[in-house]
Amino acid sequence: MTTITQATYEKGLFRPTIILPLKEHSRVMLVVAPLRRWNKKKQLEGFLQKIHAQARKFSPEAIEADITAAARAAQKKLYH
């Protein structure tokens, strides 16, 4: 499940503006972008549509294979 929402940062915690369907203590990946960078909802929607259009061109297996190959290449560069 991927969800994009706004949040308020208060006393060291991010407080989402919506209730998220997560269990207590769930760990998530967080990308922080100040709202002034996403000042228009249409800009964000357009950005997401572009990402989804690109992702639909490939099967999940092909995407996973590319990620695996890239990770191996990065490891090889780092450790050899």
Distance bins in CASP14 RR format, pairs under 12 A and 6 or more apart:
PFRMAT RR
TARGET T0000
AUTHOR 0000-0000-0000
RMODE 2
METHOD distances of the structure
MODEL  1
1 20 0 0 0 0 1 0 0 0 0 0 0
1 21 1 0 0 1 0 0 0 0 0 0 0
1 22 0 0 0 0 1 0 0 0 0 0 0
1 26 0 0 0 0 0 1 0 0 0 0 0
1 28 0 0 0 0 1 0 0 0 0 0 0
1 29 0 0 0 0 0 1 0 0 0 0 0
2 20 0 0 0 0 0 1 0 0 0 0 0
2 21 0 0 0 0 0 1 0 0 0 0 0
2 28 0 0 0 0 1 0 0 0 0 0 0
2 29 0 0 0 0 1 0 0 0 0 0 0
2 31 0 0 0 0 0 1 0 0 0 0 0
2 48 0 0 0 0 1 0 0 0 0 0 0
2 51 0 0 0 0 0 1 0 0 0 0 0
2 52 0 0 0 0 0 1 0 0 0 0 0
2 55 0 0 0 0 0 1 0 0 0 0 0
3 16 0 0 0 0 1 0 0 0 0 0 0
3 17 0 0 0 0 0 1 0 0 0 0 0
3 18 1 0 0 1 0 0 0 0 0 0 0
3 19 0 0 0 0 0 1 0 0 0 0 0
3 20 1 0 0 1 0 0 0 0 0 0 0
3 21 0 0 0 0 1 0 0 0 0 0 0
3 22 0 0 0 0 1 0 0 0 0 0 0
3 26 0 0 0 0 0 1 0 0 0 0 0
3 28 0 0 0 0 1 0 0 0 0 0 0
3 29 0 0 0 0 0 1 0 0 0 0 0
3 30 0 0 0 0 0 1 0 0 0 0 0
3 31 0 0 0 0 0 1 0 0 0 0 0
3 48 0 0 0 0 0 1 0 0 0 0 0
4 16 0 0 0 0 0 1 0 0 0 0 0
4 17 0 0 0 0 0 1 0 0 0 0 0
4 18 0 0 0 0 0 1 0 0 0 0 0
4 20 0 0 0 0 0 1 0 0 0 0 0
4 28 0 0 0 0 0 1 0 0 0 0 0
4 29 0 0 0 0 0 1 0 0 0 0 0
4 30 0 0 0 0 0 1 0 0 0 0 0
4 31 0 0 0 0 1 0 0 0 0 0 0
4 33 0 0 0 0 1 0 0 0 0 0 0
4 38 0 0 0 0 1 0 0 0 0 0 0
4 41 0 0 0 0 0 1 0 0 0 0 0
4 44 1 0 0 1 0 0 0 0 0 0 0
4 45 0 0 0 0 1 0 0 0 0 0 0
4 47 0 0 0 0 1 0 0 0 0 0 0
4 48 1 0 0 1 0 0 0 0 0 0 0
4 51 0 0 0 0 0 1 0 0 0 0 0
5 14 0 0 0 0 1 0 0 0 0 0 0
5 15 0 0 0 0 0 1 0 0 0 0 0
5 16 1 0 1 0 0 0 0 0 0 0 0
5 17 1 0 1 0 0 0 0 0 0 0 0
5 18 1 0 1 0 0 0 0 0 0 0 0
5 19 0 0 0 0 1 0 0 0 0 0 0
5 20 1 0 0 1 0 0 0 0 0 0 0
5 21 0 0 0 0 0 1 0 0 0 0 0
5 22 0 0 0 0 0 1 0 0 0 0 0
5 28 0 0 0 0 0 1 0 0 0 0 0
5 30 0 0 0 0 0 1 0 0 0 0 0
5 31 0 0 0 0 0 1 0 0 0 0 0
5 35 0 0 0 0 0 1 0 0 0 0 0
5 38 0 0 0 0 0 1 0 0 0 0 0
5 44 0 0 0 0 0 1 0 0 0 0 0
6 14 0 0 0 0 1 0 0 0 0 0 0
6 15 0 0 0 0 1 0 0 0 0 0 0
6 16 1 0 0 1 0 0 0 0 0 0 0
6 17 1 0 1 0 0 0 0 0 0 0 0
6 18 0 0 0 0 1 0 0 0 0 0 0
6 20 0 0 0 0 0 1 0 0 0 0 0
6 32 0 0 0 0 0 1 0 0 0 0 0
6 33 0 0 0 0 0 1 0 0 0 0 0
6 34 0 0 0 0 0 1 0 0 0 0 0
6 35 1 0 0 1 0 0 0 0 0 0 0
6 38 0 0 0 0 1 0 0 0 0 0 0
6 39 0 0 0 0 0 1 0 0 0 0 0
6 41 0 0 0 0 0 1 0 0 0 0 0
6 44 0 0 0 0 0 1 0 0 0 0 0
7 13 0 0 0 0 1 0 0 0 0 0 0
7 14 1 0 1 0 0 0 0 0 0 0 0
7 15 1 0 1 0 0 0 0 0 0 0 0
7 16 1 0 1 0 0 0 0 0 0 0 0
7 17 1 0 0 1 0 0 0 0 0 0 0
7 18 0 0 0 0 1 0 0 0 0 0 0
7 20 0 0 0 0 1 0 0 0 0 0 0
7 28 0 0 0 0 0 1 0 0 0 0 0
7 30 0 0 0 0 1 0 0 0 0 0 0
7 31 0 0 0 0 0 1 0 0 0 0 0
7 32 0 0 0 0 1 0 0 0 0 0 0
7 33 0 0 0 0 0 1 0 0 0 0 0
7 34 0 0 0 0 0 1 0 0 0 0 0
7 35 0 0 0 0 1 0 0 0 0 0 0
8 14 1 0 0 1 0 0 0 0 0 0 0
8 15 1 0 1 0 0 0 0 0 0 0 0
8 16 0 0 0 0 1 0 0 0 0 0 0
8 17 1 0 0 1 0 0 0 0 0 0 0
8 18 0 0 0 0 0 1 0 0 0 0 0
8 34 0 0 0 0 0 1 0 0 0 0 0
8 35 0 0 0 0 0 1 0 0 0 0 0
9 15 1 0 0 1 0 0 0 0 0 0 0
9 16 0 0 0 0 0 1 0 0 0 0 0
9 30 0 0 0 0 0 1 0 0 0 0 0
9 32 0 0 0 0 1 0 0 0 0 0 0
9 34 0 0 0 0 0 1 0 0 0 0 0
9 35 0 0 0 0 0 1 0 0 0 0 0
10 16 0 0 0 0 0 1 0 0 0 0 0
13 30 0 0 0 0 0 1 0 0 0 0 0
14 20 0 0 0 0 0 1 0 0 0 0 0
14 28 0 0 0 0 1 0 0 0 0 0 0
14 30 1 0 0 1 0 0 0 0 0 0 0
14 31 0 0 0 0 0 1 0 0 0 0 0
14 32 0 0 0 0 1 0 0 0 0 0 0
16 22 0 0 0 0 1 0 0 0 0 0 0
16 28 0 0 0 0 0 1 0 0 0 0 0
16 30 0 0 0 0 0 1 0 0 0 0 0
17 35 0 0 0 0 0 1 0 0 0 0 0
20 26 0 0 0 0 1 0 0 0 0 0 0
20 28 0 0 0 0 1 0 0 0 0 0 0
20 30 0 0 0 0 0 1 0 0 0 0 0
21 28 0 0 0 0 0 1 0 0 0 0 0
22 28 1 0 0 1 0 0 0 0 0 0 0
31 37 0 0 0 0 0 1 0 0 0 0 0
31 38 0 0 0 0 0 1 0 0 0 0 0
32 38 0 0 0 0 0 1 0 0 0 0 0
33 39 0 0 0 0 0 1 0 0 0 0 0
33 43 0 0 0 0 0 1 0 0 0 0 0
33 44 0 0 0 0 1 0 0 0 0 0 0
33 47 0 0 0 0 0 1 0 0 0 0 0
35 41 0 0 0 0 0 1 0 0 0 0 0
35 43 0 0 0 0 0 1 0 0 0 0 0
35 44 0 0 0 0 0 1 0 0 0 0 0
36 43 0 0 0 0 0 1 0 0 0 0 0
37 43 0 0 0 0 1 0 0 0 0 0 0
37 44 0 0 0 0 1 0 0 0 0 0 0
37 47 0 0 0 0 0 1 0 0 0 0 0
38 44 1 0 1 0 0 0 0 0 0 0 0
38 45 0 0 0 0 0 1 0 0 0 0 0
38 46 0 0 0 0 0 1 0 0 0 0 0
38 47 0 0 0 0 1 0 0 0 0 0 0
38 48 0 0 0 0 0 1 0 0 0 0 0
40 46 0 0 0 0 1 0 0 0 0 0 0
40 47 0 0 0 0 0 1 0 0 0 0 0
41 47 0 0 0 0 0 1 0 0 0 0 0
41 48 0 0 0 0 0 1 0 0 0 0 0
42 48 0 0 0 0 0 1 0 0 0 0 0
42 49 0 0 0 0 0 1 0 0 0 0 0
43 49 0 0 0 0 0 1 0 0 0 0 0
43 50 0 0 0 0 0 1 0 0 0 0 0
44 50 0 0 0 0 0 1 0 0 0 0 0
44 51 0 0 0 0 0 1 0 0 0 0 0
45 51 0 0 0 0 0 1 0 0 0 0 0
45 52 0 0 0 0 0 1 0 0 0 0 0
46 52 0 0 0 0 1 0 0 0 0 0 0
46 53 0 0 0 0 1 0 0 0 0 0 0
47 53 0 0 0 0 0 1 0 0 0 0 0
47 54 0 0 0 0 0 1 0 0 0 0 0
48 54 0 0 0 0 0 1 0 0 0 0 0
48 55 0 0 0 0 0 1 0 0 0 0 0
49 55 0 0 0 0 0 1 0 0 0 0 0
49 56 0 0 0 0 0 1 0 0 0 0 0
50 56 0 0 0 0 0 1 0 0 0 0 0
50 57 0 0 0 0 0 1 0 0 0 0 0
51 57 0 0 0 0 0 1 0 0 0 0 0
52 58 0 0 0 0 0 1 0 0 0 0 0
54 63 0 0 0 0 0 1 0 0 0 0 0
55 62 0 0 0 0 0 1 0 0 0 0 0
55 63 1 0 0 1 0 0 0 0 0 0 0
55 66 0 0 0 0 0 1 0 0 0 0 0
56 62 0 0 0 0 0 1 0 0 0 0 0
56 63 0 0 0 0 0 1 0 0 0 0 0
57 63 0 0 0 0 1 0 0 0 0 0 0
57 66 0 0 0 0 0 1 0 0 0 0 0
58 64 0 0 0 0 1 0 0 0 0 0 0
58 65 0 0 0 0 1 0 0 0 0 0 0
58 66 1 0 0 1 0 0 0 0 0 0 0
58 67 0 0 0 0 0 1 0 0 0 0 0
59 65 0 0 0 0 1 0 0 0 0 0 0
59 66 0 0 0 0 0 1 0 0 0 0 0
60 66 0 0 0 0 0 1 0 0 0 0 0
60 67 0 0 0 0 0 1 0 0 0 0 0
61 67 0 0 0 0 0 1 0 0 0 0 0
61 68 0 0 0 0 0 1 0 0 0 0 0
62 68 0 0 0 0 0 1 0 0 0 0 0
62 69 0 0 0 0 0 1 0 0 0 0 0
63 69 0 0 0 0 0 1 0 0 0 0 0
63 70 0 0 0 0 0 1 0 0 0 0 0
64 70 0 0 0 0 0 1 0 0 0 0 0
64 71 0 0 0 0 0 1 0 0 0 0 0
65 71 0 0 0 0 0 1 0 0 0 0 0
65 72 0 0 0 0 0 1 0 0 0 0 0
66 72 0 0 0 0 0 1 0 0 0 0 0
66 73 0 0 0 0 0 1 0 0 0 0 0
67 73 0 0 0 0 0 1 0 0 0 0 0
67 74 0 0 0 0 0 1 0 0 0 0 0
68 74 0 0 0 0 0 1 0 0 0 0 0
68 75 0 0 0 0 0 1 0 0 0 0 0
69 75 0 0 0 0 0 1 0 0 0 0 0
69 76 0 0 0 0 0 1 0 0 0 0 0
70 76 0 0 0 0 0 1 0 0 0 0 0
70 77 0 0 0 0 0 1 0 0 0 0 0
71 77 0 0 0 0 0 1 0 0 0 0 0
71 78 0 0 0 0 0 1 0 0 0 0 0
72 78 0 0 0 0 0 1 0 0 0 0 0
72 79 0 0 0 0 0 1 0 0 0 0 0
72 80 0 0 0 0 0 1 0 0 0 0 0
73 79 0 0 0 0 0 1 0 0 0 0 0
73 80 0 0 0 0 0 1 0 0 0 0 0
74 80 0 0 0 0 0 1 0 0 0 0 0
END
